[in-house]
Amino acid sequence: MVEIMGDLRSDNGDALRAWSVAGMGLSLRETWHAAEELRSGALVRVMPEWAEPATPIQAVHVQRDPVPPRIGAFVVDETPSLYPHPGTSVR
């Protein structure tokens, strides 16, 4: 996704977050990506009643039998915490 802030355009989340913190405009960011800035007050949510429609996260990895423990642990343990919403499934 490319976001526009005045004359600036980027699809880099870190750049968009930095520009927002610098007061250069608004940005649609994932809550986890701006969590520290939200906690510190460097960023504030300007439309708390609105939320972007949910988008599923997919974990893609090379198929191996058995699945390496680190891959299985990430998919089962971390994916729901990155994207916790009703209907999330892990396969």
C-alpha positions in Angstrom: 0.0 0.0 0.0 1.3 3.4 -0.9 0.4 6.3 1.4 0.6 9.9 0.6 1.6 12.6 3.1 1.6 15.9 1.3 4.3 15.7 -1.3 5.7 12.5 0.3 4.8 9.0 -0.9 5.9 5.7 0.6 5.1 2.0 1.0 7.6 1.8 3.9 5.9 1.5 7.2 9.0 2.8 9.1 9.1 5.9 7.0 5.4 6.5 7.4 5.6 6.1 11.2 8.6 8.5 11.4 6.8 11.1 9.2 3.7 10.8 11.4 5.7 11.2 14.6 7.4 14.3 13.0 3.9 15.8 12.5 4.0 15.6 8.7 0.6 13.9 8.3 -1.7 11.0 9.0 -0.9 7.4 8.3 -2.9 4.2 8.4 -0.7 1.8 10.4 -1.1 -1.5 12.1 -1.5 -1.0 15.9 1.4 -3.3 16.6 3.6 -1.3 14.3 3.1 2.0 16.2 2.5 0.5 19.6 5.4 2.2 21.3 4.6 5.6 19.8 0.9 5.2 20.9 2.0 4.2 24.4 4.3 7.2 24.7 1.8 9.7 23.3 4.0 10.5 20.3 1.1 9.3 18.1 -2.6 9.4 18.8 -5.4 7.6 17.1 -7.5 10.2 15.4 -10.6 8.1 14.5 -11.0 5.5 17.3 -14.5 4.6 16.2 -13.3 3.4 12.7 -11.3 0.3 11.9 -10.0 -0.9 8.5 -11.6 -4.3 7.5 -9.6 -7.2 8.8 -7.0 -8.8 6.5 -5.8 -12.4 7.2 -2.1 -13.2 7.7 -0.7 -16.2 5.9 2.4 -18.0 7.0 4.1 -19.5 3.9 7.0 -21.9 4.4 8.7 -24.8 2.6 6.8 -28.0 3.2 8.9 -30.4 5.2 7.9 -33.5 7.1 8.1 -33.0 10.0 7.6 -29.3 10.2 10.7 -27.7 12.0 9.7 -26.9 15.6 10.6 -23.2 15.2 8.2 -22.9 12.2 5.4 -24.7 14.0 5.9 -22.7 17.1 5.7 -19.4 15.3 2.6 -20.3 13.2 0.7 -21.8 16.2 1.9 -19.4 19.0 2.6 -16.1 17.3 0.3 -15.7 14.3 -2.9 -15.3 16.4 -1.2 -12.7 18.6 -0.1 -10.7 15.6 -3.6 -10.7 14.2 -6.2 -11.6 16.9 -9.7 -11.5 15.5 -12.6 -13.9 15.4 -12.3 -16.4 12.6 -8.5 -16.6 12.6 -7.4 -20.1 11.8 -4.0 -21.7 11.7 -3.4 -24.6 9.3 
